[in-house]
Amino acid sequence: MLNMIKRIALLLIFLFLAACSSGSGSFVADNQWTVMLYMDADNDLDIAAPYDLQEMLAVGSTDNVTFIVQYDTRSTTTQRYKVEKGQLTLLSDLGELDMSAPETLRDFIVSTIAAYPAKHYALILWDHGNGWDSAPVKVARSILVDVTNNGSEASLTANNLVAGAIHDAEGTTGVHLDLLGIDACMMSTLEAAYEFRNAASIMVASQELMQGRGWDYTDLFGRWTANPLMMPEDLAGAMVASYKSFVESSAYGYGDQTIAALRLGDYIGDVARAADTLAVSLIKRMNDSATQAATLAAITTARNNVQEFCDAVTPGLYVDLYDFSLLLEGEGSPIQQAISAATIAEYHGTKRPNAHGLSIVFYNLPDAYQYGSSYYDTNYHNYNSATGTGDNGAFINEFNWDEMMHTYLSLQYPELYLLLQGSDIPI
């Protein structure tokens, strides 16, 4: 009888300690998260990459959270490591791979999931970012640059190819990513989010040019390992809070930084459909002589006052979709409701007071004329396979935002619009 009482007492003590320590991960049964970091620094970011690696090493993997990084710079081969506290454990030296190639990303995801099974999976893409494009022509404005293999720091891998690589990996592994983090500039655009709608359940990205140090991985990994039982939406909120803490405590006084955690899938689909409804309505009103002048004036007023992003590089290219709808439609529009429903967490600095987490392309032609052809991309329209022009991104081809924007620009700035279509722009 005494032995039975002792056994019961020990069991109760164990259960009590396990319950009390679940937040720290001490008694979590197995690997909760496998985090795949795809660090493509085979470009001018190879100067910054070692600093982020050092931040990761301050925390490292635990029994419950596994950090795997694939790392490539201009001076190294492509290497895969497990991030441990204080050291990188080399898993394989893969030779010189093209980190901008979709198959390289796909193989990294597939092999990591096979080697490190977990309850939840996150992929972080670390590189340059440039927003919206899935174009088969000219320069794609998206992510992943590999200078060693491609020779040009302007040649980024298009969003649809990146989304396709993730989709192919899911087809092989049966694993749908819980979270896609993008530590790169300007990737929280509707064009990109809609392309990634089926790639993961959540996307965390910035509307703005990222400051040079990127995310604070010591703080982020510390939050991750301290509470490995965080569910994906809680983790996404922690990622936003981590970046907010970093930029607001920085001696550099960042005020223009933004970050948002957005639900993908049907949530971002609802945002795209709401934007399309507005676009179709505006096209109809602009094509009606009775409402054309008032509609053009309303769009111009909204466009002149909307929250813009990336003004240091591409003035007037990206606008906040929520703010644009607010200025044009007033409070409570379907666009605003859909963005609010999709948003898990969002942060914006004091220099971006009207940011809400999601941008969209809306060119300002006077800016285009001033800043030159590198600013204005005539391929922001449906892809034409016969001519090889246009963009094959899903948002542009499925919806009418591009048609609305071009209708507005051609009517509001007819001479300048025709001039820009021929790319005869003073530089």
N, C-alpha and C positions, 0 to 999 in steps of 0.2 A: 504493500500500500504506500509506504514511504517513497519507494522508487518511482511509483506512478505519479505521486504529487510533485516530486522533483522534475520529472520529465515534462509534466504540464507547465510547471513554473518556468523551466528553461524555454519551452516553446513560446509561452506568452512573452518572455523577455525578448526573444528573437524577433517575434512579430512586431513588438513595440519599437525596437530599434530599427527594423526595416522600414516601418511606416514613418518614423521620425527622420530617417536619413535619405528618403527617396529623392528629395530635392537635390542632394549632393551627388547622387549617382552611386553611393557606396554599396548599396544592396540591390541595385538594378540587375535583373537576371542576365541580360545579354546585350548585344550591340543594338542600340536604339537608332543611331544615325550613322550612315556612311556619307561623308561629305567629300565630293569630288571637285577639286580645284584645278581648273584648266588654265594654267598660267602661260599665255602666249606672249612672251617678251622678246620674240625674235624680231625686234624693231627698236626704235629709240627708247622704249620703256625698259630696256634691259638695265638701265641705270637705277630705276626705281624698284625693280623686282626683288633684289636682295633684302631691301628694307622690310618689305611685306613678309618675306620668308622669316626674317628674324622675329617679327611680331608673332608669327604662328608658333615658332619654337618656344616662345615664352610660356605656352600652354601645352600644346601637343595632344596626341590621342590619349584616350583613356579606355577602360574596358567597355565603356558604353557609347563612346563617340569616336569614330575613326576618321581621321583626316588623311586623304590621299591626294597628292599633287603631281600633275604632269607639267614639267617645267622646261622651257626652251628659250634660249637667248641667242643673240648674234654670235656669241663666242663659245657656246656650249652645244653639245648634242641634245637630243630630246631625252629627258631623264624622268623616271617615275620614282617617287619617294613616299614612304609613310612618314608623316610628321609626328615625331616623338617630342616630348619635352626636352629641350636642350640639344636635340640632334635630328638630322634627317637620315632615315634608314633607306638606302638605295634598294629599290625593288628590281629595277631593270634599266639598263642604258639601251635605248631604242634606236640609237644612231640618229642621223639627221632627218627628222620627219618634217613634213609640211604641216604646221599647226593650223593653217588656214583651210586645210583640206577636210571636207566633211567626214571622210572615212577615218581620219585620225581621231577626230572627236568621238565618232561612233565607237571605235575600237577601245578607246579609253573608258567610256561608260560601260560597255559590255564586260570588259575584263575586270574592272573594279567591282562591279556588282557581283560577278561570279566569285571573286576572291574574298569579298567582305560583305556578306549578306547582312541585312539589317531590317528593322521594322520601317524605317523611313530613309529616304534618299534625297540629297540636295546636290545640285550642280552649280558651281560658281564659275562664270566665264570672266576671266581677268585679261583685259587688253584695252586697246583703243575702241571707241565706239563713235558712230556717226549717224545713228538714228533710223531712218525710215526705209531705205532702199532694198529691193530684191531684184534690181535691174540686171538683165543679161548683157547690157551694153554700157559703155562709158565706165564710170566709177561707181561701184556699189557703196551706198552709205549705210554701213552696218557694223559688223564686228569681225575680229580675228585678222591680224596682219602678220605675214611671215616674209620678212625681207630676204632672208638667206635663200629661200626657195623661189620667191617671186620677183625679187629685185625692186619692188616699189612699195613705199610705205603708204601709198594712196590706195592700194588694191586690197579692199576689205572683202571678206566673205559675206555674201548676201544673206539676209535674214532667213529667206526660205530654205537655203541650203543648210543653215545651222539647224533650223526646225526639223528639216528632213533627216538630218543625222541623228537627232534625239529620237525622232519617231522610229527610225530603223533600229536603234538600240532597244527601244521598248518592244518592238516586234520580236527581237531575239531573246530578250530577258523576261518579258512579261511584266516588267516593272515600269510603272508610271511615276515619274519624278514628283515628289511632294513639292519641291521648291526649285525654282530657277533664279539664281542671283546673278546680276550682271554688274560687275565692278568695272564700269566703263562709262564714257560720256554719253549723254543724250539718248539713252535707250528706252526711256519710259515714254514712248510715243504710241499712239493708237495703231499706227501702221505696223510697228514691231510687235506690240502686245497681241494684236490679232493674228499675226503670223505664228506666234508662240502659243496660241490659245489651247492647242492640244498637246503641247510639249511638256507641260507641268501643270500642277494645280494652282500655283502661286508664282508670281514674278516680283522680284525686288530690284528696282532700278532707279536711275535718276533722270529727271527732265533736263538737267543742266550740265554744263562742262564740269567734270569732276576736278577737284583740286588734286595736285600732283601725287599726294601720298595715298590716294584711294581709301579703302576702308581701314578701320583700326582693328586688325585681326587679333591682337592680344585681348582687347576688350570683347570682341565678338566671340572668339573661341572660349573665352572665360565664361561668358554667359551660357554658351552651348554646353560646356562640360559641367558647369555647376548645376544645371537642370536638364539632364538628358531626356527626361520624360516630357519635355515640352512638345506639344502637338504642333503641326506645321504652321497654323495661323498664329499661335503664340510665339513661335520662333521668328516668323516674319515680322511681328511687332517688335521683338527684341532686336532684330537687325536694324530697323528704323531707329529705335531708341539708341542703339550703339553709335550709329553714324551721327545722330543729333548730338549726343554727348561729346563726341570727338570734335566736331566742327565748332561747337559753342564754347568748348574749353580751350580751343587752339589760340596760340599767341598771334596767329596770322589774322585773326578777326574776320573769318569767312562770314559773309552775310548773304551770298548768292547761291548757297548750296541747297539742294533738294534731294529727297529720296522718298519712295513710296512703295508700299507692299500692296499688290493688286491681285484679286482673284481672277483667274483666267477662265477658260471653258465658257459656259453659257453667260457668265457675268460680263466678260469682256465682249462676248457676242452681242449682248444687250446694248452695250455702249455703242458698238459699231452700227447696230440697227437704228438706234436713236439718232446718231449722227447722220445716217442715210435719210431718215425721215425728214430731218431739217433740210438736208441738201436738196432733196426732191422738191420740197415746198419752196425753197428759195429759187430754184431753177424755174419753176412754174411762174412765180411772181416776177422774176426778171424778164421772162419772155412775154409777159402780158404788158402791153403798152399802158394800160391803166394803172398798173402798180410798179412799173419798172423804176421810175425815178425815185420813188420813196424807198423801194427795196435797196437800190444801189446806195442811197444815202445812209440807210440804216446799217448796211454791211460795212461801209467805209468808216462810219463813226465807231462801230465796234472794233474794227480792225486797227484803227488808230489808237485805241485806248486799252486794248487787251494786254494781258501779261505775256511778254515775249521772253525768250530764252536764248542763251548762247550768243549774246550780242557782241561778244569780243571776237567772234570768228565768223558767224553767219547771221548778221543782223536781220531780224524780221522773218526768219525761216520757220521757227517753231512758235506756236501760240498755245496757251493753256486752253484746253477744250471746254472745261467747266466755265472758266471766266468768259470765254467768247460767247457761250450760250447765255450766260447771265446778262451780259451787255446787250445781246441781240434779242433775247426772249423774255428777260425778267426772271424772277425767282420761280423755282420749282419745276423747271422744264424736264421732259423725259431724259435729256442728256445728263442733267445734273443728278437726277434720281438714280440713273444707271451707274454713273461714276461713284456716287456715294455708296451704292450697294456693293460695288466691286472693290471698294477701298477698305483694306484691313487697317492700315496705319499710313500716315503721311507726315512729312516734315518739310518745311521751307524756311529759309532764313529771311531776315528782315528786308533784304534787298529784292526779294521775290514775294511781295506781300499777297499777291493774288494767284499764287500757284496752288494747284489742287491735286497734283500727282500724275497727270496724264496730258501729254502734248499732242498736237497734230500739225501737219504742214499747212501753212497758209501764207503764200508768198506776198510780199509787199513790193509791187513793181518799181516804185521810185527807189527803194533800197537796191533792188536788183540792178537797175540801171547804174546806180552809183558804185556798187561794189563788184560788178562784173559777172562774167559767165560762170565762174566757179560758184557763185551764190545761187543762180537760178538754173534749175535743171528742167529742161523741156520734156524730159521723159516721165514726169509725174502725171501719167495717164495710162489707160489700159494698154496692155502689151499687144503689139501687132506683129505676129510671127512673119507676115509677108515682108514687112519693111525692117524688122529687127529693132523697132523703136518701142518706147514705152517701158513699163515696169510690170513684171509678172508677180508682184506681191498680191496676196489674197484680198486685202482690204481695198486696194485700188481697183482691182478688177471685179470684185463682187458688188461694190457699192458706188455711190454717185458723188462722193465728196470731191473727187478730182474734176468731174464734169461741172459741178457747181462752182468750184474755184476758178476754172478756166472761163466759164460763162461770165462770171463777175469781172475778172481781169480784162477780158476782151471788150466788155461794155464800158467799164469805168476808165480804162486806159487804152483805148483802141490803137492809137499810133504806136505807143510804147510796146504794147503787147505784140503787135506784128513785127516790130523791130527785134524783140527778144527771141521770137521764134526762129529767126535766122541767125541767132547768136552773134549778131553784129553789135557787140557791146564794147564801149570804151573801157579799158582796164587802167 
